[in-house]
Amino acid sequence: MTSASIDSIRKNRETPDRNAPLRGGEMNRPEFCGPFAAVAGGGTLSSELLTFPIDSNVSWPADANYPNNRDPLSQSCYVKLPLGAVHPSRWLLDQPALQARGIPSYHTELRDVIEESAWKGDTGKNVTDGFRGAGWPSAQQATNGMSFMRDVIFALLSLTVLVSAAMATGTASAQTAPSSQVVSMRRLTQAEYLNSIADIFGTEIEVRGRFEPTIRIGGLQAASTSVLSVTPVGFESFTELADSIASQVTREKYRAKLRCVPKSAREPDDTCTAQLLRHYGRMLYRRPLTEDEIKSAVNLSHRLAEAQNDFYAGLRYGLASLLQAPAFVFRMETAVPAGVEQWALDSYSRATRLSYLMWDSTPDAELLQAAEKGDLNTAAGLEKQVDRLMSSPRLDIGMRAFFNDMLELDNFDAVSKDSILFPKWSSVIAASAKEETLRTVIDLALHSNGDMRDLMTTRKTFLNRSLAADYQLPFRFDGEWASYEFAPDSGRSGILTQASMMAMFSHPGRSSPTKRGVAVMDIFLCEPTPPPPPNVDFSVVNDTSGPLKTVRERLVAHASNSSCASCHNHSDPIGLSLEGFDTIGQRRTMENGKLIDLSATMQGRHFGGAEGLGQFMHDNPKYTLCLARKVYAYSNGANSEDVAGSAFKTAYQAFADSGFRMRSLLKSMVEDKDYFNAPPPSSETTSSAPTPPPGR
């Protein structure tokens, strides 16, 4: 579309009035806001599918209710254009299935024009004319494209329902191989996305955008990546991220890094485009692109380069189509037959799983090369790559991501403290406390190759000036961070007593033995505590000004209720042994003028204070078993509560035999002969994968 066309649209559009009465009756709405993009001419909307044929009116179900016709999260609207323009969402539009059918890319600069000009009452003529001028299909062409709409529906459902439903839709335009099946899809986390972009395009590329949150399942956010899809707001966010990244990569200052130079910067060059998209696509998709995928992206780039007389403008859109494709946004694991009724991940899926576990990023060139050659299907080839990944400093990044998830350090985003009672607490101390815990864990687990049980008892840690103030210690060190060991009489015991754990699992103005006990049971012992029954009376616990001066006294009184006793008896002893530390992790001995009782009894074992708890945890086999279980669940995107002990039995034995060294656990787990096994594909939860390249 030319700038003149855009100006024409802007000049003739009506001023949007989002509260104006509808014209043409309730059953002839001229726009639709929500997860569906605009559709030419009309269509029938049901709760499940958007169907055709095209007609001049839009039929809505009688019970349809779309307040303000606006997405409540983004406050943006996906409009329905009148006759003459087919406009699926940018996400759907840029997928290979649609590209293969000649549907042009969404023009970023048109977005505001579209959303403003197709509001209530707009005839849409100018928008329609503008789109026809840009090569969009007419209403009649869309009417003839029933198979096209089927692809739209499939693509839409694959990204708006749970991932399991997404896998059932398939990859519409790719050639398929009946011997390979997509058996798992995991949405990239924010860290995985950022690390992948940096590794593929360089750290100078800025990633500016909003990522959708994850949820915690079985104690891990990683488990939710296997069941979360992308919301309408997420569609828009991923599309904007893709366009921003592609725009930066194709800017003049970056072009010297591109692997080829076009014959002319003012016209298409399919050979150069194919070379570039093949190179970046291999890293983005974590496998070589199929010929159909290359052809689709090159055709898109060609059309737009030709329309705009700019090779790099075309390349930008071709690259953006790869960046926003499900094959990048989701880690798709493909299984192939591995015997009678047995399936295992193919080489590229193995490389992807290894890389995101070890480095929290996309596979590098050497790992992809090993996958292409089939080396990861052999014990020797797998061991070589595992040893290489584990010998890299980047293993720190991968394990920081795991422990950040396992220890629930993301909770710091919501931690707040009463500024009157605890004026020294700040966001700076919160960030430092999180970093202290990660440094302590990584140093013991990787740098010192220590016994992971010592994480419960060590007094060694890392401090900066902010944390020293919180711990009421002098800071006499050079540099920002320094190693430090608490004194034997400090009452400290491992990460259990670090400011991070104390602050995250407390109230803003006071400690919480219950929160702390529940957290320790869930995080370190894999024994989640059920939620309290409804209508529980917490007044006794919360009455800090009454006759019961200590939290122990209040909890004992509260637990006299039989419906509360079982859970509190399960977790409170742990939390009560940590009462020697307040809500920001500072040492204390008194509460409301009374000496704090730190004694506790767990599983028939009596101990006192944090040191006693730390030793109890150190000696408890449930702790190391829980750690191994969560490493396995994290790497597979599984609910740790559903992971059978037999799944990591061999790895756990090697872990124990090594003296509970983290490196031994990782190596033995990923090199186990059953680690890459996959369940037999189900027709309801899988889709045919693109034809695997050589070396699968």
Buried (B, 14 or more C-beta within 10 A) or exposed (E): BEEEBBEBBEEBBBEBEEEEEBEEEEEBBBBBBEBBBBBBBBBBBEEEBBEBBBBEBBBBEEEBEBEEBBBEEBEBBBBBBBBBBBBBBBBBBBBBBBBBBBBBBBBBEBBEBBBBBBBBBBBBBBBBBBBBEBEBBBBEBBBEBEEBBBBBBBBBBBBBBEBBBBBBBBBBBBEBBEEBBBBBBBBBBBBBBBBBBBBBBEEEBEBEBBBBEBEBBBBBBBBBBBBBBBBBBBBBBBBBBBBBBBBBBBEEEBBEEBEEEBEEBEBBBBEBBBBBBBBBBBBBBBBBBBEBBBBBBBBBBBBBBBBBEBBBBBBBBBBBBBBBBBBBBBBBBBBBBBEEEEBBBBBBBBBBBBBBBBBBBBBBEEBBBBBBBBBBBEEEBBBBBBEBBBEBEBBBBBBBBBBBBBBBBBBBEEBEBBEEEBEEBBEEBBEBBBBBBBBBBBBBBBEEEBBBBBBBBBBBBBBBEBBBBBBEBEBEBEEEBBEBEBEEEBBBBBBBBBBBBBBBBBEBBBBBBBBBBBBBBBBBBBBBBEEEEEEEEEEBBEEBEEEBBBBBBBBBBBBEEEEBEEBBEBBBBBBBBBBBBBBBBBBEEEBEEEEBBBEBEBEEEEBEBBBBBBBBBBEBEBBBBBBBBBBBBBBBBBBBEEBEEEBBEBBBEBBBEBEBBBBBBBBBBBBBEEBBBBEEBEEEBBBBBBBBBEBB
